[in-house]
Amino acid sequence: MEPPPPSLPSELAITLIFQWQAEPAQHEFIFDRDRYVIHGYLQAVDDVVRSMIVTDCQSQAEEAMGMAVARLKNEFLHILNRVTAAQDEDLNVNTSGPSYMSLSFSETLSSTSMSTGSGVEYDHHHETSALILDAVGDLRSIAQRMISAGYLSEFIDIYTSIRKSFLCTRLRQSRIQKWSTSDTRGLVLDEFNMHMDRWIQASKVFFKILFPKEYKLSTQIFDASFGYVCFSYTVKDAKVELINFAEALIYTRRAPEKLFKLLDLYNQLADFLVTSTEEAEPIQGLCVQLVEVVRETLSNFENSVINEVSPFHKEATGIIHPLTRYVMNYMKLMMEYEDILSKLILSNPPICFGDLMIPDVKFAEHEGQTPFALHLVLIVVVLHFKLEAKSKSYKDDASLVHLFMTNNLHYILQKIKSSPELEAMIGEDYTDNLSENYLKQARANYEKLTCERMLHCLRNDEPQRLGKFIFSGVSVVTLKKRIKKFNTLFKGIHSTQSKWVVPDLQLREELRLSIVEKLVPAYKSFLEQYNSHLGKRKDSFFNYSENTYVKYSAEGLEALISKDFFAT
């Protein structure tokens, strides 16, 4: 770079300024010329400012100064527009993909740096940095001279007008609207999620890139004190719109499904508090509001479970209830936000909902657990309570009541165990209690009710010899009745339970095996015992090829249970 020209006598400086106002120079931009011309003009301005204090040519100096101020306003506007256009293009390129956080203009003002000779440091990491480097230095050079000449406010007006317009444009491109709570009240869940995602994406660009960049740019052009005032005024409208948009979203109708987007928002705001110190106050205020909304939303979820009154379809044949799937998937998703929920949920849950007391909740036994963990325990207890009530809809078939509870309790425990975080939060005491005292009992009750009437037909009476009867105290007629009743019972149970559902493969096989182990040995023993007593009498109803009483062999019975039970 060539050295700047020496100081000019005031007459020559005034003449130079006049020359730039004459044709054709007045239509050119000085700062589009080489650096020697630029420095020459700035030196002339400096000399005129000094001459206004010491020279007798006061009127000429004032006239020249007026021309210089008008000229420099246009130059400042021209340079600032060029910088803004370069930044806009850079943002469009770098925000088009997932790596949008690596924006060159942001890095231009904050990373690897070089000195410009004016005492200001700038980064030059990307291609656009060279243009920005010179442009910001020129803007600072103009601003310094206007401050000394008393024209600061006019140049701040120019700066803030351009920069506010730029931020407003970026805001509209991000599809952030001027919304109030009344505008968002009717948003359905998909719309809410879309707008929340949009806000989080836009806020990352503004709070982590544009606002910090704006602060650096304004303070580098106007120095710290003037620059901060300039920055505050420039970003005010965009900041207010962003905060208002977020407020409008968090105050939409409370719905449990919104909890996770609200937590995403809180995480993002918490990150801004760490990285964007200039924006701490409005973000902190929004966080305070959001914490209360999160707590209310969790409470609404708990209430929605206890108050769930969807119709129960008996034709569902014992399948896992939709409420069970919904609640357990919701709880598992909460574990992705375990840290933040543990910080935000500070009070223990209630055990009374209106006139309804939830049984089996002894929070005194869960000492040492966080309030959030106790809320999780309560949710499982409430779900269990609701399932017990819903199972009564199967009152016409007691075994289906218990199969329904077996399916659902097994699903609950599997979901808990599939998430180590959820299992740790709920605790072994409660999961062991649920498994040992409820799931095992439901299974045992189902197996008992399924088998007991058939086993009663196969009971082994004490052997007696009464005249021609050689059986265990029963006549052939009675045995015929028993086997016929067994056949009828098994046929009905087989037909019914082949339509029942056990979604979990392992549980399905375990239940089939348990029925087989209870029923088949007793059936096989019954056949063997009474067949041997009857021998090969012609009228023996145990002669499978001739009689019509024994419908199943032991192997056939086992095959039907193992193949057809819960086949749907």
BELRALIN-V569985 format. One record per backbone hydrogen bond with DSSP energy under -0.5 kcal/mol. NH is the residue of the N-H (numbers start at 1). CO is the residue of the C=O. E is the energy in kcal/mol with one decimal. If there is no record, write none. Layout:
((NH | CO | E) (NH | CO | E))
This chain:
((13 | 9 | -2.3) (14 | 10 | -2.6) (15 | 11 | -2.3) (16 | 12 | -2.5) (17 | 13 | -1.9) (18 | 14 | -2.4) (19 | 15 | -2.5) (20 | 16 | -1.5) (21 | 18 | -1.4) (22 | 18 | -0.6) (22 | 19 | -1.0) (26 | 22 | -2.1) (27 | 24 | -1.7) (28 | 25 | -1.9) (30 | 28 | -0.6) (32 | 29 | -1.6) (33 | 30 | -2.0) (38 | 34 | -1.9) (39 | 35 | -2.8) (40 | 36 | -2.1) (41 | 37 | -2.2) (42 | 38 | -2.4) (43 | 39 | -2.4) (44 | 40 | -1.9) (45 | 41 | -2.1) (46 | 42 | -2.3) (47 | 43 | -2.4) (48 | 44 | -2.3) (49 | 45 | -2.4) (50 | 46 | -2.0) (51 | 47 | -2.6) (52 | 48 | -1.6) (53 | 50 | -1.5) (54 | 50 | -1.3) (55 | 51 | -2.8) (58 | 56 | -1.6) (61 | 57 | -2.2) (62 | 58 | -2.5) (63 | 59 | -2.2) (64 | 60 | -2.8) (65 | 61 | -2.6) (66 | 62 | -2.3) (67 | 63 | -2.1) (68 | 64 | -2.7) (69 | 65 | -2.8) (70 | 66 | -2.2) (71 | 67 | -2.8) (72 | 68 | -3.2) (73 | 69 | -2.1) (74 | 70 | -1.7) (75 | 71 | -2.4) (76 | 72 | -3.0) (77 | 73 | -2.5) (78 | 74 | -2.6) (79 | 75 | -2.8) (80 | 76 | -2.7) (81 | 77 | -2.4) (82 | 78 | -1.7) (83 | 79 | -2.6) (84 | 80 | -2.7) (85 | 81 | -2.5) (86 | 82 | -2.2) (87 | 83 | -2.6) (88 | 84 | -2.6) (89 | 85 | -2.4) (90 | 86 | -2.4) (91 | 87 | -2.7) (92 | 88 | -2.3) (93 | 89 | -1.9) (94 | 90 | -2.5) (95 | 91 | -2.3) (96 | 93 | -0.9) (100 | 97 | -1.0) (102 | 99 | -2.0) (103 | 101 | -1.4) (107 | 103 | -2.0) (108 | 104 | -2.5) (109 | 105 | -0.9) (109 | 106 | -0.7) (110 | 107 | -1.2) (111 | 107 | -2.4) (114 | 122 | -1.5) (116 | 120 | -1.2) (122 | 114 | -1.5) (123 | 108 | -5.1) (124 | 112 | -0.6) (129 | 126 | -1.1) (130 | 127 | -0.9) (131 | 127 | -0.5) (132 | 128 | -2.3) (133 | 129 | -3.1) (134 | 130 | -1.9) (135 | 131 | -2.4) (136 | 132 | -3.0) (137 | 133 | -1.6) (138 | 134 | -2.4) (139 | 135 | -2.6) (140 | 136 | -2.2) (141 | 137 | -2.2) (142 | 138 | -2.4) (143 | 139 | -2.6) (144 | 140 | -2.8) (145 | 141 | -1.5) (146 | 142 | -2.1) (147 | 143 | -2.3) (148 | 144 | -1.9) (149 | 145 | -1.5) (150 | 146 | -0.6) (150 | 147 | -1.0) (151 | 146 | -3.3) (155 | 151 | -1.3) (155 | 152 | -0.6) (156 | 152 | -2.3) (157 | 153 | -2.3) (158 | 154 | -1.6) (159 | 155 | -2.6) (160 | 156 | -3.1) (161 | 157 | -2.1) (162 | 158 | -2.0) (163 | 159 | -2.7) (164 | 160 | -2.6) (165 | 161 | -1.6) (166 | 162 | -2.0) (167 | 163 | -2.5) (168 | 164 | -2.6) (169 | 165 | -2.2) (170 | 166 | -2.3) (171 | 167 | -2.2) (172 | 168 | -2.2) (173 | 169 | -2.4) (174 | 170 | -1.4) (175 | 172 | -1.5) (176 | 171 | -2.0) (177 | 175 | -0.6) (179 | 177 | -1.3) (183 | 180 | -1.0) (184 | 180 | -1.0) (185 | 181 | -0.8) (187 | 184 | -1.7) (192 | 188 | -2.7) (193 | 189 | -2.8) (194 | 190 | -2.2) (195 | 191 | -2.7) (196 | 192 | -2.4) (197 | 193 | -2.6) (198 | 194 | -2.2) (199 | 195 | -2.3) (200 | 196 | -2.6) (201 | 197 | -2.4) (202 | 198 | -2.5) (203 | 199 | -3.2) (204 | 200 | -1.6) (205 | 201 | -1.3) (206 | 202 | -2.3) (207 | 203 | -3.0) (208 | 203 | -0.6) (208 | 204 | -1.4) (209 | 205 | -0.9) (210 | 205 | -3.2) (211 | 206 | -3.5) (213 | 209 | -2.5) (214 | 210 | -2.7) (215 | 211 | -2.3) (216 | 212 | -2.3) (217 | 213 | -2.9) (218 | 214 | -2.5) (219 | 215 | -2.1) (220 | 216 | -1.8) (221 | 217 | -1.6) (222 | 218 | -2.6) (223 | 219 | -1.0) (226 | 222 | -0.5) (227 | 223 | -2.4) (228 | 224 | -2.3) (229 | 225 | -1.4) (230 | 226 | -2.3) (231 | 227 | -2.9) (232 | 228 | -2.8) (233 | 229 | -2.0) (234 | 230 | -2.1) (235 | 231 | -2.4) (236 | 232 | -0.9) (239 | 235 | -2.8) (240 | 236 | -2.6) (241 | 237 | -2.3) (242 | 238 | -2.3) (243 | 239 | -2.6) (244 | 240 | -2.8) (245 | 241 | -2.4) (246 | 242 | -2.2) (247 | 243 | -2.7) (248 | 244 | -2.6) (249 | 245 | -1.6) (250 | 246 | -2.4) (251 | 247 | -1.4) (252 | 249 | -1.4) (253 | 185 | -0.6) (258 | 255 | -2.2) (259 | 256 | -1.7) (262 | 258 | -2.1) (263 | 259 | -2.1) (264 | 260 | -2.0) (265 | 261 | -2.2) (266 | 262 | -2.2) (267 | 263 | -2.7) (268 | 264 | -2.1) (269 | 265 | -2.5) (270 | 266 | -2.8) (271 | 267 | -1.9) (272 | 268 | -2.0) (273 | 269 | -2.0) (274 | 270 | -1.0) (275 | 271 | -1.9) (276 | 272 | -3.3) (279 | 276 | -1.2) (280 | 277 | -1.4) (283 | 279 | -1.6) (284 | 280 | -3.0) (285 | 281 | -2.1) (286 | 282 | -1.9) (287 | 283 | -2.3) (288 | 284 | -2.0) (289 | 285 | -1.7) (290 | 286 | -2.4) (291 | 287 | -2.4) (292 | 288 | -1.2) (293 | 289 | -1.7) (294 | 290 | -2.6) (295 | 291 | -2.2) (296 | 292 | -2.4) (297 | 293 | -2.4) (298 | 294 | -2.3) (299 | 295 | -2.2) (300 | 296 | -2.4) (301 | 297 | -2.0) (302 | 298 | -2.2) (303 | 299 | -2.4) (304 | 300 | -2.5) (305 | 301 | -1.7) (306 | 302 | -2.0) (307 | 303 | -2.2) (308 | 305 | -1.0) (313 | 311 | -0.6) (314 | 312 | -0.8) (316 | 313 | -2.0) (317 | 314 | -2.0) (319 | 316 | -1.4) (324 | 321 | -0.7) (325 | 321 | -1.7) (326 | 322 | -2.7) (327 | 323 | -2.8) (328 | 324 | -2.4) (329 | 325 | -2.4) (330 | 326 | -2.1) (331 | 327 | -2.5) (332 | 328 | -2.3) (333 | 329 | -2.0) (334 | 330 | -1.7) (335 | 331 | -1.0) (335 | 332 | -0.6) (336 | 333 | -1.5) (337 | 334 | -1.8) (338 | 335 | -1.3) (341 | 337 | -2.7) (342 | 338 | -2.4) (343 | 339 | -1.2) (344 | 340 | -2.0) (345 | 341 | -2.8) (346 | 344 | -0.9) (353 | 356 | -3.0) (354 | 352 | -0.6) (356 | 353 | -2.2) (357 | 355 | -0.6) (358 | 351 | -2.2) (359 | 357 | -0.6) (362 | 360 | -0.6) (363 | 361 | -0.6) (365 | 362 | -1.9) (366 | 363 | -1.7) (367 | 364 | -0.6) (369 | 366 | -1.7) (372 | 345 | -0.5) (374 | 370 | -2.0) (375 | 371 | -2.0) (376 | 372 | -1.8) (377 | 373 | -2.1) (378 | 374 | -2.5) (379 | 375 | -2.3) (380 | 376 | -1.9) (381 | 377 | -2.5) (382 | 378 | -3.1) (383 | 379 | -2.4) (384 | 380 | -2.6) (385 | 381 | -2.5) (386 | 382 | -2.5) (387 | 383 | -2.5) (388 | 384 | -2.3) (389 | 385 | -1.6) (390 | 386 | -2.3) (391 | 387 | -2.3) (392 | 388 | -0.6) (392 | 389 | -0.8) (393 | 390 | -1.9) (394 | 391 | -2.0) (395 | 392 | -1.3) (397 | 394 | -2.4) (400 | 397 | -0.7) (401 | 397 | -1.3) (402 | 398 | -1.5) (403 | 399 | -1.9) (404 | 400 | -2.7) (405 | 401 | -1.8) (406 | 402 | -2.4) (407 | 403 | -2.9) (408 | 404 | -2.2) (409 | 405 | -2.9) (410 | 406 | -2.3) (411 | 407 | -2.1) (412 | 408 | -2.3) (413 | 409 | -2.4) (414 | 410 | -2.5) (415 | 411 | -2.4) (416 | 412 | -2.1) (417 | 413 | -2.6) (418 | 414 | -1.7) (419 | 416 | -1.1) (420 | 418 | -0.5) (423 | 416 | -0.6) (423 | 419 | -2.8) (424 | 420 | -2.2) (425 | 421 | -2.1) (426 | 422 | -2.5) (427 | 423 | -2.2) (431 | 427 | -1.8) (432 | 428 | -3.2) (433 | 429 | -1.9) (434 | 430 | -2.6) (435 | 431 | -2.2) (436 | 432 | -3.3) (437 | 433 | -2.1) (438 | 433 | -0.5) (438 | 434 | -0.7) (439 | 434 | -2.4) (440 | 435 | -2.2) (442 | 438 | -2.5) (443 | 439 | -2.5) (444 | 440 | -2.6) (445 | 441 | -2.6) (446 | 442 | -2.3) (447 | 443 | -2.7) (448 | 444 | -2.5) (449 | 445 | -2.6) (450 | 446 | -2.0) (451 | 447 | -1.9) (452 | 448 | -3.0) (455 | 451 | -3.0) (456 | 452 | -1.9) (457 | 453 | -1.2) (458 | 454 | -0.9) (459 | 456 | -1.1) (461 | 459 | -0.8) (464 | 471 | -1.3) (466 | 464 | -0.5) (466 | 469 | -1.4) (467 | 465 | -0.6) (469 | 466 | -2.4) (473 | 471 | -2.6) (479 | 475 | -2.4) (480 | 476 | -2.7) (481 | 477 | -2.2) (482 | 478 | -2.4) (483 | 479 | -2.7) (484 | 480 | -2.3) (485 | 481 | -2.6) (486 | 482 | -2.9) (487 | 483 | -2.6) (488 | 484 | -2.4) (489 | 485 | -3.0) (490 | 486 | -3.2) (491 | 487 | -2.5) (492 | 488 | -2.2) (493 | 489 | -2.9) (494 | 490 | -3.4) (495 | 491 | -2.4) (496 | 492 | -2.5) (497 | 493 | -3.3) (498 | 494 | -1.4) (499 | 496 | -1.6) (501 | 317 | -1.9) (508 | 504 | -2.6) (509 | 505 | -2.3) (510 | 506 | -2.3) (511 | 507 | -2.6) (512 | 508 | -2.3) (513 | 509 | -2.6) (514 | 510 | -2.3) (515 | 511 | -2.2) (516 | 512 | -2.5) (517 | 513 | -2.9) (518 | 514 | -1.6) (519 | 515 | -2.5) (520 | 516 | -1.9) (521 | 516 | -0.6) (523 | 519 | -2.4) (524 | 520 | -3.2) (525 | 521 | -2.5) (526 | 522 | -2.1) (527 | 523 | -2.3) (528 | 524 | -2.5) (529 | 525 | -2.9) (530 | 526 | -2.1) (531 | 527 | -1.9) (532 | 528 | -1.7) (533 | 529 | -1.3) (534 | 530 | -1.6) (535 | 531 | -1.5) (537 | 534 | -1.3) (540 | 537 | -2.1) (543 | 540 | -1.3) (544 | 542 | -1.3) (546 | 543 | -1.8) (547 | 543 | -3.2) (550 | 541 | -0.7) (551 | 549 | -0.9) (557 | 553 | -2.6) (558 | 554 | -2.1) (559 | 555 | -2.2) (560 | 556 | -2.2) (561 | 557 | -2.0) (562 | 558 | -2.8) (563 | 559 | -2.0) (564 | 560 | -2.4) (565 | 560 | -0.6) (565 | 561 | -1.3) (566 | 497 | -2.9) (567 | 564 | -1.6) (568 | 498 | -0.8) (568 | 500 | -0.8))
